[in-house]
């Protein structure tokens, strides 16, 4: 079972929003890449 320590959103120049989580073994996992339509205003 992985414990999510941090979840943060990074806006990319190609108009995509990357959601990245930092988990216990101390490495980053890409959870999902979606279009900015979901996030109206960040």
C-alpha distance matrix in Angstrom:
0.0 3.8 6.6 9.7 12.7 15.4 16.5 20.0 22.6 25.0 28.2 29.6 33.3 33.1 32.4 28.7 25.9 22.8 19.6 17.5 14.3 13.6 10.1 9.5 11.1 13.9 14.6 15.4 14.2 16.7 15.4 18.8 22.5 24.9 28.5 29.7 31.1 27.9 28.3 31.9 32.3 29.9
3.8 0.0 3.8 6.4 9.3 11.9 13.0 16.5 19.2 21.5 24.8 26.3 30.0 30.0 29.4 25.8 22.9 19.7 16.5 14.1 10.7 9.9 6.4 6.5 8.5 10.7 11.3 11.9 11.1 13.8 12.8 16.4 19.9 22.5 26.0 27.0 28.7 25.6 25.6 29.3 29.4 26.8
6.6 3.8 0.0 3.8 6.2 9.3 11.0 14.7 17.8 20.4 23.9 25.8 29.5 29.9 29.1 25.6 22.4 19.4 15.9 13.5 9.8 8.7 5.7 5.7 9.1 10.4 11.7 12.2 12.0 14.6 13.5 17.0 20.3 22.6 25.9 26.3 28.1 24.9 24.4 27.9 27.7 24.9
9.7 6.4 3.8 0.0 3.8 5.8 7.3 10.9 14.0 16.7 20.2 22.3 26.1 26.6 25.6 22.3 19.0 16.1 12.5 10.3 6.6 6.1 4.7 6.8 10.1 10.0 10.7 10.2 10.1 12.2 11.1 14.4 17.5 19.7 22.8 22.9 24.8 21.7 21.0 24.4 24.1 21.2
12.7 9.3 6.2 3.8 0.0 3.8 7.0 10.1 13.7 16.2 19.9 22.2 25.8 26.9 26.0 23.0 19.5 16.8 13.4 10.9 7.4 5.7 5.6 6.9 10.3 9.2 10.7 10.5 11.7 13.8 13.4 16.5 19.1 21.2 24.0 23.7 25.8 22.9 21.6 24.8 23.9 20.7
15.4 11.9 9.3 5.8 3.8 0.0 3.8 6.4 10.1 12.6 16.3 18.7 22.3 23.6 22.6 19.8 16.2 13.7 10.4 8.2 5.5 5.1 7.2 9.7 12.4 10.4 10.9 9.6 10.8 12.2 12.0 14.5 16.6 18.5 21.0 20.4 22.7 20.1 18.4 21.5 20.4 17.1
16.5 13.0 11.0 7.3 7.0 3.8 0.0 3.8 7.0 10.0 13.4 16.0 19.7 20.7 19.3 16.4 12.8 10.5 7.1 5.9 4.5 6.5 9.0 12.3 14.7 12.8 12.3 9.9 10.0 10.2 9.5 11.4 13.3 14.9 17.3 16.7 19.0 16.4 14.8 18.1 17.3 14.2
20.0 16.5 14.7 10.9 10.1 6.4 3.8 0.0 3.8 6.6 10.0 12.8 16.4 17.7 16.4 13.9 10.3 8.5 6.0 5.7 6.5 8.6 11.9 15.2 17.1 14.6 13.6 10.8 11.3 10.6 10.5 11.5 12.3 13.6 15.5 14.4 17.1 15.0 12.9 16.0 14.7 11.4
22.6 19.2 17.8 14.0 13.7 10.1 7.0 3.8 0.0 3.8 6.5 9.6 13.1 14.3 12.7 10.4 6.8 5.8 4.7 6.4 8.9 11.6 14.9 18.4 19.9 17.4 15.8 12.5 12.4 10.6 10.5 10.2 10.0 10.8 12.1 10.9 13.8 12.2 10.1 13.1 12.1 9.0
25.0 21.5 20.4 16.7 16.2 12.6 10.0 6.6 3.8 0.0 3.8 6.3 9.8 11.5 10.6 8.7 6.0 5.3 6.4 7.7 10.8 13.1 16.7 20.1 21.0 18.2 16.2 12.8 13.1 11.0 12.1 11.4 10.1 11.2 12.0 10.8 14.3 13.7 11.6 14.2 13.0 10.0
28.2 24.8 23.9 20.2 19.9 16.3 13.4 10.0 6.5 3.8 0.0 3.8 6.8 8.5 7.2 6.4 4.8 6.4 8.8 10.9 14.3 16.8 20.3 23.8 24.6 21.9 19.7 16.2 16.1 13.5 14.3 12.7 10.4 10.5 10.1 8.5 12.2 12.5 10.4 12.4 11.3 9.1
29.6 26.3 25.8 22.3 22.2 18.7 16.0 12.8 9.6 6.3 3.8 0.0 3.8 5.4 5.8 5.5 6.1 7.2 10.6 12.3 16.0 18.3 21.7 25.2 25.5 22.8 20.1 16.6 16.5 13.7 15.2 13.3 10.4 10.9 10.4 9.8 13.5 14.5 13.1 15.0 14.3 12.6
33.3 30.0 29.5 26.1 25.8 22.3 19.7 16.4 13.1 9.8 6.8 3.8 0.0 3.8 5.4 7.2 9.1 10.8 14.3 16.0 19.7 21.9 25.4 28.8 28.9 26.1 23.4 20.0 19.9 17.1 18.7 16.6 13.3 13.3 11.9 11.3 14.7 16.5 15.2 16.3 15.7 14.5
33.1 30.0 29.9 26.6 26.9 23.6 20.7 17.7 14.3 11.5 8.5 5.4 3.8 0.0 3.8 5.6 8.7 10.6 14.3 16.5 20.3 22.8 26.0 29.5 29.6 27.1 24.1 20.6 19.8 16.6 17.9 15.3 11.7 11.4 9.8 10.2 13.3 15.4 14.9 16.3 16.5 15.9
32.4 29.4 29.1 25.6 26.0 22.6 19.3 16.4 12.7 10.6 7.2 5.8 5.4 3.8 0.0 3.8 6.8 9.8 13.2 15.9 19.6 22.5 25.7 29.4 29.9 27.5 24.7 21.0 20.0 16.7 17.2 14.3 10.7 9.4 7.1 6.6 9.7 11.9 11.4 12.5 13.0 12.8
28.7 25.8 25.6 22.3 23.0 19.8 16.4 13.9 10.4 8.7 6.4 5.5 7.2 5.6 3.8 0.0 3.8 6.4 9.8 12.7 16.4 19.5 22.4 26.1 26.6 24.5 21.7 17.9 16.6 13.1 13.5 10.5 7.0 6.1 5.0 5.8 9.2 10.4 10.3 12.5 13.3 12.5
25.9 22.9 22.4 19.0 19.5 16.2 12.8 10.3 6.8 6.0 4.8 6.1 9.1 8.7 6.8 3.8 0.0 3.8 6.5 9.7 13.2 16.4 19.4 23.1 24.0 21.8 19.3 15.6 14.4 11.1 11.1 8.6 6.0 5.7 6.0 5.8 9.3 9.2 8.4 11.3 11.7 10.2
22.8 19.7 19.4 16.1 16.8 13.7 10.5 8.5 5.8 5.3 6.4 7.2 10.8 10.6 9.8 6.4 3.8 0.0 3.8 6.3 10.0 13.1 16.0 19.7 20.4 18.3 15.6 11.9 10.6 7.5 8.1 6.5 4.9 6.8 8.8 9.3 12.6 11.7 11.1 14.4 14.6 12.5
19.6 16.5 15.9 12.5 13.4 10.4 7.1 6.0 4.7 6.4 8.8 10.6 14.3 14.3 13.2 9.8 6.5 3.8 0.0 3.8 6.8 10.3 13.0 16.8 17.9 16.1 13.9 10.2 8.9 6.4 6.0 5.7 6.4 8.3 10.9 11.2 13.9 12.0 11.3 14.9 15.0 12.6
17.5 14.1 13.5 10.3 10.9 8.2 5.9 5.7 6.4 7.7 10.9 12.3 16.0 16.5 15.9 12.7 9.7 6.3 3.8 0.0 3.8 6.8 9.7 13.4 14.4 12.3 10.1 6.6 6.0 4.9 5.9 7.6 9.0 11.7 14.5 14.8 17.7 15.8 14.9 18.4 18.1 15.3
14.3 10.7 9.8 6.6 7.4 5.5 4.5 6.5 8.9 10.8 14.3 16.0 19.7 20.3 19.6 16.4 13.2 10.0 6.8 3.8 0.0 3.8 6.2 10.0 11.5 9.8 8.5 5.8 5.6 6.7 6.8 9.7 12.0 14.6 17.6 17.9 20.4 18.0 17.1 20.7 20.3 17.3
13.6 9.9 8.7 6.1 5.7 5.1 6.5 8.6 11.6 13.1 16.8 18.3 21.9 22.8 22.5 19.5 16.4 13.1 10.3 6.8 3.8 0.0 3.8 7.0 8.4 6.3 6.0 4.9 6.7 9.2 10.1 13.2 15.5 18.3 21.2 21.3 24.0 21.7 20.5 24.0 23.2 20.0
10.1 6.4 5.7 4.7 5.6 7.2 9.0 11.9 14.9 16.7 20.3 21.7 25.4 26.0 25.7 22.4 19.4 16.0 13.0 9.7 6.2 3.8 0.0 3.8 5.9 5.6 6.2 6.7 7.7 10.8 11.2 14.8 17.6 20.4 23.6 24.1 26.5 23.9 23.1 26.7 26.2 23.1
9.5 6.5 5.7 6.8 6.9 9.7 12.3 15.2 18.4 20.1 23.8 25.2 28.8 29.5 29.4 26.1 23.1 19.7 16.8 13.4 10.0 7.0 3.8 0.0 3.8 5.1 7.5 9.6 10.9 14.3 14.8 18.4 21.3 24.2 27.4 27.9 30.2 27.5 26.7 30.2 29.6 26.4
11.1 8.5 9.1 10.1 10.3 12.4 14.7 17.1 19.9 21.0 24.6 25.5 28.9 29.6 29.9 26.6 24.0 20.4 17.9 14.4 11.5 8.4 5.9 3.8 0.0 3.8 5.8 9.0 10.6 14.3 15.6 19.2 21.8 25.1 28.4 29.1 31.7 29.3 28.6 32.2 31.6 28.4
13.9 10.7 10.4 10.0 9.2 10.4 12.8 14.6 17.4 18.2 21.9 22.8 26.1 27.1 27.5 24.5 21.8 18.3 16.1 12.3 9.8 6.3 5.6 5.1 3.8 0.0 3.8 6.9 9.7 13.2 14.9 18.3 20.5 23.7 26.7 27.1 30.0 27.8 26.7 30.2 29.3 25.9
14.6 11.3 11.7 10.7 10.7 10.9 12.3 13.6 15.8 16.2 19.7 20.1 23.4 24.1 24.7 21.7 19.3 15.6 13.9 10.1 8.5 6.0 6.2 7.5 5.8 3.8 0.0 3.8 6.6 10.1 12.4 15.6 17.5 21.0 24.0 24.8 27.7 25.8 25.0 28.5 27.9 24.7
15.4 11.9 12.2 10.2 10.5 9.6 9.9 10.8 12.5 12.8 16.2 16.6 20.0 20.6 21.0 17.9 15.6 11.9 10.2 6.6 5.8 4.9 6.7 9.6 9.0 6.9 3.8 0.0 3.8 6.6 9.2 12.1 13.8 17.2 20.2 21.0 24.0 22.2 21.4 25.0 24.5 21.4
14.2 11.1 12.0 10.1 11.7 10.8 10.0 11.3 12.4 13.1 16.1 16.5 19.9 19.8 20.0 16.6 14.4 10.6 8.9 6.0 5.6 6.7 7.7 10.9 10.6 9.7 6.6 3.8 0.0 3.8 6.0 9.1 11.4 14.9 18.2 19.5 22.1 20.2 20.1 23.8 23.9 21.2
16.7 13.8 14.6 12.2 13.8 12.2 10.2 10.6 10.6 11.0 13.5 13.7 17.1 16.6 16.7 13.1 11.1 7.5 6.4 4.9 6.7 9.2 10.8 14.3 14.3 13.2 10.1 6.6 3.8 0.0 3.8 5.8 7.7 11.2 14.5 16.1 18.8 17.1 17.2 20.9 21.3 18.9
15.4 12.8 13.5 11.1 13.4 12.0 9.5 10.5 10.5 12.1 14.3 15.2 18.7 17.9 17.2 13.5 11.1 8.1 6.0 5.9 6.8 10.1 11.2 14.8 15.6 14.9 12.4 9.2 6.0 3.8 0.0 3.8 7.1 10.0 13.6 15.2 17.2 15.0 15.6 19.3 20.2 18.1
18.8 16.4 17.0 14.4 16.5 14.5 11.4 11.5 10.2 11.4 12.7 13.3 16.6 15.3 14.3 10.5 8.6 6.5 5.7 7.6 9.7 13.2 14.8 18.4 19.2 18.3 15.6 12.1 9.1 5.8 3.8 0.0 3.8 6.3 10.1 12.1 14.0 12.1 13.1 16.8 18.1 16.6
22.5 19.9 20.3 17.5 19.1 16.6 13.3 12.3 10.0 10.1 10.4 10.4 13.3 11.7 10.7 7.0 6.0 4.9 6.4 9.0 12.0 15.5 17.6 21.3 21.8 20.5 17.5 13.8 11.4 7.7 7.1 3.8 0.0 3.8 7.1 9.5 11.8 10.9 11.9 15.3 16.6 15.4
24.9 22.5 22.6 19.7 21.2 18.5 14.9 13.6 10.8 11.2 10.5 10.9 13.3 11.4 9.4 6.1 5.7 6.8 8.3 11.7 14.6 18.3 20.4 24.2 25.1 23.7 21.0 17.2 14.9 11.2 10.0 6.3 3.8 0.0 3.8 6.5 8.2 7.6 9.3 12.4 14.3 13.8
28.5 26.0 25.9 22.8 24.0 21.0 17.3 15.5 12.1 12.0 10.1 10.4 11.9 9.8 7.1 5.0 6.0 8.8 10.9 14.5 17.6 21.2 23.6 27.4 28.4 26.7 24.0 20.2 18.2 14.5 13.6 10.1 7.1 3.8 0.0 3.8 5.4 6.5 8.1 10.3 12.5 12.8
29.7 27.0 26.3 22.9 23.7 20.4 16.7 14.4 10.9 10.8 8.5 9.8 11.3 10.2 6.6 5.8 5.8 9.3 11.2 14.8 17.9 21.3 24.1 27.9 29.1 27.1 24.8 21.0 19.5 16.1 15.2 12.1 9.5 6.5 3.8 0.0 3.8 5.3 5.3 7.0 8.8 9.3
31.1 28.7 28.1 24.8 25.8 22.7 19.0 17.1 13.8 14.3 12.2 13.5 14.7 13.3 9.7 9.2 9.3 12.6 13.9 17.7 20.4 24.0 26.5 30.2 31.7 30.0 27.7 24.0 22.1 18.8 17.2 14.0 11.8 8.2 5.4 3.8 0.0 3.8 5.4 5.9 9.1 10.9
27.9 25.6 24.9 21.7 22.9 20.1 16.4 15.0 12.2 13.7 12.5 14.5 16.5 15.4 11.9 10.4 9.2 11.7 12.0 15.8 18.0 21.7 23.9 27.5 29.3 27.8 25.8 22.2 20.2 17.1 15.0 12.1 10.9 7.6 6.5 5.3 3.8 0.0 3.8 6.0 9.1 10.2
28.3 25.6 24.4 21.0 21.6 18.4 14.8 12.9 10.1 11.6 10.4 13.1 15.2 14.9 11.4 10.3 8.4 11.1 11.3 14.9 17.1 20.5 23.1 26.7 28.6 26.7 25.0 21.4 20.1 17.2 15.6 13.1 11.9 9.3 8.1 5.3 5.4 3.8 0.0 3.8 5.7 6.4
31.9 29.3 27.9 24.4 24.8 21.5 18.1 16.0 13.1 14.2 12.4 15.0 16.3 16.3 12.5 12.5 11.3 14.4 14.9 18.4 20.7 24.0 26.7 30.2 32.2 30.2 28.5 25.0 23.8 20.9 19.3 16.8 15.3 12.4 10.3 7.0 5.9 6.0 3.8 0.0 3.8 6.7
32.3 29.4 27.7 24.1 23.9 20.4 17.3 14.7 12.1 13.0 11.3 14.3 15.7 16.5 13.0 13.3 11.7 14.6 15.0 18.1 20.3 23.2 26.2 29.6 31.6 29.3 27.9 24.5 23.9 21.3 20.2 18.1 16.6 14.3 12.5 8.8 9.1 9.1 5.7 3.8 0.0 3.8
29.9 26.8 24.9 21.2 20.7 17.1 14.2 11.4 9.0 10.0 9.1 12.6 14.5 15.9 12.8 12.5 10.2 12.5 12.6 15.3 17.3 20.0 23.1 26.4 28.4 25.9 24.7 21.4 21.2 18.9 18.1 16.6 15.4 13.8 12.8 9.3 10.9 10.2 6.4 6.7 3.8 0.0
